[in-house]
């Protein structure tokens, strides 16, 4: 085998490994999206059809920020404050001059 053949095979191996990594990443991403969608569907169903179960589960959440999401007091006894986000936008946007000479 010549040196060029060996280099060509090595390049092909590199391309195949990269392709394999891309396919595995795509498969992993699809599985993660599917699990997330399943969790959303199940959570929505529980909150709609069994609100007492959703409340019981929410009260048992170990993280304070998770309990606050459901509007429950944190372990420190603080009542959660609703999250508020203000976005300030300019009233007038500068218009870029366009010369169409």
Secondary structure as UniProt FT lines:
FT   HELIX           3..49
FT   HELIX           51..59
FT   HELIX           64..69
FT   TURN            70..71
FT   TURN            75..76
//
